Structure formats: structure tokens, C-alpha cells
Amino acid sequence: MEKILIAKKVLSENDRIAARLREALGATLAVNLISSPGSGKTSLLEKTLEMLPHGTRAAVLTGDLQTDNDARRLARYGYPVRQITTAGACHLDARMIENHWFSEPLDILFIENVGNLVCPTSYDLGEDAKIVVFSVTEGEDKPLKYPGIFRKAELMILNKLDLLPYVPFDRALAIENARRIHPGIEVIETSCNTGAGLGQWLAWLAGRAQNKRSAIQGEVEHALVAP
């Protein structure tokens, strides 16, 4: 019982900080990328930063147990990048995000979580959307084995399509399994090597960012005319 109470207290404090972060984000679109190790999150972010429209104000927070390898890879594209080294923790939490916050205005904040499909699922980081990255090398039953993240994610990126000729993977079954857990989950299929699906991914980000800006503008206009 004591362990349950402590866990509830930890998550309650995390949610309080996440709410503060969400307010601070304003019109910035924040996405939380979650996956198993080796799914290609960092490669996907590299291609994303390379392809962002000129003038996009973007930044990356990248989490890992040790090393700043991913941060150094991503920093080559000229956007602000901060490494969060968790020193053994299997997920990022809202306090870590707050301690590495960007003060400058942003259009998009990318959060690359620690490679883990279990622990990051429970932690709100103030993001607008959780995105699960799932590669064709992992097996079609991954959504059934780790239903929590597939249930909470708005988007599944099925990555490494270029490896399909070399692995026994049924992409239709993988998508079917994901939608058994979350019928409304969106799916984008990508390959960082061939570029397949990357345009669709960029369009998804642009659409979500525009929707958030419009929603906030609507709230401001409503507040101005309210009695």
C-alpha cells in the first residue's frame, strides 16, 4: 500500500509541473517521441530538423541514460538542443523538462524520451501529443505487448520501411494490432534512408502546430469579447 501511495504522490507532483509547462508552452507545439531502443527516433529527428521549413523556430530535448551522443548528432542541424542525462532513470519526467527549459519563443519543441515503452507512458511532460515510434524489426505484436503507450499515443510512426524485404514483418497486421488497442491512432510509415513518409510526417507536424495556434487565437478572441 505504501508503494502505491508514494507512486501516486510522485505522479501527482509530476502532473502539477506538467500543467505549468503546458501553460508556459503557449502556442508552441510540443511532441513527446517514445519508443524502444533502436527504433530510429534520433535518425527520424535528424531528418526532421534537416527538412523543417526555413525560419521554423524549433528545439530538441533529448533524454538518455548516459552520454550526450544524440544531442551532438542533432546539434549539427543548427537548432538548440539540450541533453537530459537521467543517470539510470528509465524515463523523462516533468521536473527534468522544467530544469532544461528553453526561454526563447518556439514553434515546435521535440522531446526525445529515453528508449523504453513502459515507464515514459505514465509521465506527462506538458506535451501536446505522445508519438510512438515502432520499427519493422520489432515484431507485429509490439502494440499488444505494450498496450499502454499505443493507447496514449496519438500517432504511430512505423519506421525503417526500407528493411521490409529483409525481415519477416507483416505491416498490415502491425497496424491492425495498434488499432485493436487504440482504434483512432493515426499511422505514418517512414524510412529515414529512402525518405518515404517524411513529407507526410512534416505535414502532420505543420497541421498540429496550425491547429494549436488557431485554438489559442480563438481563446484570446473569446476572452476579449466576453463580458
C-alpha positions as CSV (number, residue, x, y, z in Angstrom):
1,M,0.0,0.0,0.0
2,E,2.8,2.4,0.9
3,K,4.4,1.9,-2.5
4,I,1.1,2.7,-4.2
5,L,0.7,5.9,-2.2
6,I,4.3,7.0,-3.0
7,A,3.7,6.4,-6.7
8,K,0.5,8.4,-6.7
9,K,2.3,11.2,-4.9
10,V,5.1,11.2,-7.4
11,L,2.7,11.3,-10.4
12,S,0.6,14.0,-8.8
13,E,3.6,16.2,-8.4
14,N,4.7,15.4,-11.9
15,D,1.2,16.4,-13.3
16,R,1.3,19.6,-11.4
17,I,4.6,20.6,-13.0
18,A,3.4,19.4,-16.4
19,A,0.4,21.6,-16.2
20,R,2.7,24.6,-15.5
21,L,4.9,23.6,-18.5
22,R,1.8,23.3,-20.7
23,E,0.8,26.8,-19.8
24,A,4.3,28.1,-20.4
25,L,4.4,26.5,-23.9
26,G,1.6,28.7,-25.1
27,A,1.3,28.3,-28.9
28,T,4.4,26.1,-29.1
29,L,3.7,22.6,-30.3
30,A,5.4,20.0,-28.1
31,V,5.7,16.4,-29.1
32,N,7.0,13.5,-27.0
33,L,8.6,10.7,-29.0
34,I,8.6,7.4,-27.2
35,S,10.0,4.1,-28.5
36,S,12.1,1.0,-27.8
37,P,15.9,1.5,-28.1
38,G,16.9,1.2,-31.8
39,S,13.7,2.2,-33.4
40,G,15.2,5.1,-35.2
41,K,14.0,8.1,-33.1
42,T,17.2,10.0,-33.4
43,S,17.5,9.4,-37.1
44,L,13.9,10.5,-37.6
45,L,14.7,13.7,-35.7
46,E,17.8,14.3,-37.8
47,K,15.7,14.1,-41.0
48,T,13.0,16.2,-39.4
49,L,15.4,19.0,-38.5
50,E,17.0,18.8,-41.9
51,M,13.6,19.2,-43.7
52,L,11.9,21.8,-41.5
53,P,10.9,24.9,-43.4
54,H,13.3,27.8,-43.3
55,G,12.6,30.0,-40.4
56,T,11.0,27.4,-38.2
57,R,11.8,28.0,-34.5
58,A,12.5,24.5,-33.2
59,A,14.4,23.0,-30.3
60,V,15.1,19.5,-29.0
61,L,15.3,18.0,-25.5
62,T,16.8,14.5,-25.8
63,G,16.9,12.1,-22.9
64,D,19.3,9.2,-22.4
65,L,20.6,7.1,-19.5
66,Q,24.2,8.1,-20.3
67,T,26.3,10.0,-22.9
68,D,25.4,13.1,-25.0
69,N,25.8,11.2,-28.3
70,D,22.2,12.0,-29.5
71,A,22.5,15.7,-28.6
72,R,25.7,16.0,-30.5
73,R,24.2,14.3,-33.6
74,L,21.1,16.6,-33.5
75,A,23.0,19.8,-32.8
76,R,24.6,19.7,-36.3
77,Y,21.4,21.0,-37.8
78,G,21.6,24.4,-36.2
79,Y,18.7,24.2,-33.7
80,P,19.0,24.5,-29.9
81,V,19.5,21.0,-28.4
82,R,19.8,20.1,-24.8
83,Q,20.8,16.7,-23.4
84,I,19.0,15.3,-20.3
85,T,21.1,12.5,-18.8
86,T,18.9,10.6,-16.5
87,A,21.8,8.6,-14.8
88,G,19.8,5.4,-14.8
89,A,16.2,6.6,-14.7
90,C,14.2,4.9,-17.5
91,H,12.1,7.9,-18.4
92,L,12.0,11.7,-18.5
93,D,9.7,13.5,-16.1
94,A,8.2,17.0,-16.0
95,R,10.8,18.2,-13.5
96,M,13.7,17.2,-15.8
97,I,11.9,19.1,-18.7
98,E,11.5,22.2,-16.5
99,N,15.1,22.1,-15.5
100,H,16.2,22.2,-19.1
101,W,13.6,24.7,-20.4
102,F,14.1,27.0,-23.4
103,S,13.3,30.6,-22.7
104,E,13.2,31.7,-26.4
105,P,9.9,31.5,-28.4
106,L,9.5,28.3,-30.3
107,D,7.2,26.9,-32.9
108,I,8.0,23.2,-32.2
109,L,9.6,21.5,-29.2
110,F,10.7,17.9,-29.8
111,I,11.2,15.8,-26.7
112,E,13.1,12.5,-27.4
113,N,12.3,10.3,-24.5
114,V,14.6,7.5,-23.1
115,G,14.3,4.3,-25.1
116,N,11.6,2.5,-23.2
117,L,8.0,1.6,-24.0
118,V,6.8,1.2,-20.4
119,C,8.0,3.9,-17.9
120,P,7.6,7.0,-20.2
121,T,4.0,6.2,-20.8
122,S,2.9,7.3,-17.3
123,Y,4.6,10.7,-17.3
124,D,3.0,13.8,-18.6
125,L,5.7,16.2,-19.8
126,G,3.4,19.0,-20.8
127,E,3.4,17.8,-24.4
128,D,0.6,18.2,-26.8
129,A,1.0,14.7,-28.2
130,K,2.7,11.4,-27.4
131,I,4.1,9.7,-30.5
132,V,5.2,6.1,-30.5
133,V,8.0,5.2,-33.0
134,F,7.9,1.5,-33.9
135,S,10.3,-0.1,-36.4
136,V,9.7,-3.1,-38.7
137,T,12.5,-5.0,-36.9
138,E,10.5,-5.3,-33.7
139,G,7.6,-7.7,-34.5
140,E,4.0,-7.1,-35.3
141,D,2.8,-7.9,-31.8
142,K,4.7,-5.0,-30.1
143,P,1.4,-3.0,-29.7
144,L,-0.2,-6.0,-27.9
145,K,2.8,-6.5,-25.6
146,Y,3.0,-2.8,-24.7
147,P,-0.6,-1.5,-24.9
148,G,-0.2,1.4,-22.6
149,I,1.8,3.6,-24.9
150,F,-0.2,2.7,-28.0
151,R,-3.3,3.6,-26.1
152,K,-2.0,7.0,-25.2
153,A,-0.2,7.9,-28.4
154,E,-2.0,10.0,-31.0
155,L,0.4,8.9,-33.7
156,M,2.3,5.7,-34.5
157,I,5.3,6.1,-36.8
158,L,6.1,2.8,-38.4
159,N,9.8,3.3,-39.2
160,K,12.6,1.6,-41.2
161,L,10.3,0.6,-44.1
162,D,13.4,0.0,-46.3
163,L,14.2,-3.1,-44.2
164,L,10.9,-4.8,-45.1
165,P,12.5,-7.0,-47.8
166,Y,14.9,-8.4,-45.2
167,V,12.7,-9.1,-42.2
168,P,9.6,-11.2,-41.7
169,F,7.2,-8.4,-40.8
170,D,3.5,-8.0,-41.7
171,R,2.9,-4.3,-41.8
172,A,-0.9,-4.6,-42.1
173,L,-1.0,-6.9,-39.1
174,A,1.1,-4.4,-37.1
175,I,-1.3,-1.6,-37.9
176,E,-4.2,-3.8,-37.1
177,N,-2.8,-4.6,-33.7
178,A,-2.1,-1.0,-32.9
179,R,-5.7,-0.1,-33.8
180,R,-7.0,-3.0,-31.7
181,I,-5.5,-1.1,-28.7
182,H,-6.3,2.4,-30.0
183,P,-8.9,2.5,-32.8
184,G,-8.3,6.2,-33.5
185,I,-4.5,6.1,-33.6
186,E,-3.0,7.8,-36.7
187,V,-0.3,5.9,-38.6
188,I,2.6,7.2,-40.8
189,E,5.0,4.8,-42.4
190,T,8.5,6.1,-42.8
191,S,12.1,5.3,-43.9
192,C,14.9,7.7,-43.0
193,N,17.1,6.1,-45.7
194,T,14.7,6.4,-48.6
195,G,12.7,9.4,-47.4
196,A,9.4,7.5,-47.6
197,G,6.7,9.1,-45.5
198,L,8.8,12.0,-44.2
199,G,6.8,14.6,-46.1
200,Q,3.6,13.2,-44.5
201,W,5.3,13.4,-41.1
202,L,6.3,17.1,-41.7
203,A,2.7,17.8,-42.8
204,W,1.3,16.2,-39.7
205,L,3.5,18.5,-37.5
206,A,2.6,21.6,-39.5
207,G,-1.1,20.7,-39.2
208,R,-1.0,20.2,-35.5
209,A,1.0,23.4,-35.0
210,Q,-1.5,25.4,-37.0
211,N,-4.4,23.9,-35.1
212,K,-2.9,24.8,-31.8
213,R,-2.2,28.4,-32.9
214,S,-5.8,28.7,-34.1
215,A,-7.2,27.3,-30.9
216,I,-5.2,29.7,-28.8
217,Q,-6.1,32.6,-31.0
218,G,-9.8,31.6,-30.6
219,E,-9.4,31.6,-26.8
220,V,-7.9,35.1,-26.9
221,E,-10.6,36.5,-29.1
222,H,-13.3,34.9,-26.9
223,A,-11.7,36.4,-23.8
224,L,-11.6,39.8,-25.4
225,V,-15.3,39.8,-26.2
226,A,-16.5,38.1,-23.0
227,P,-18.5,40.3,-20.6
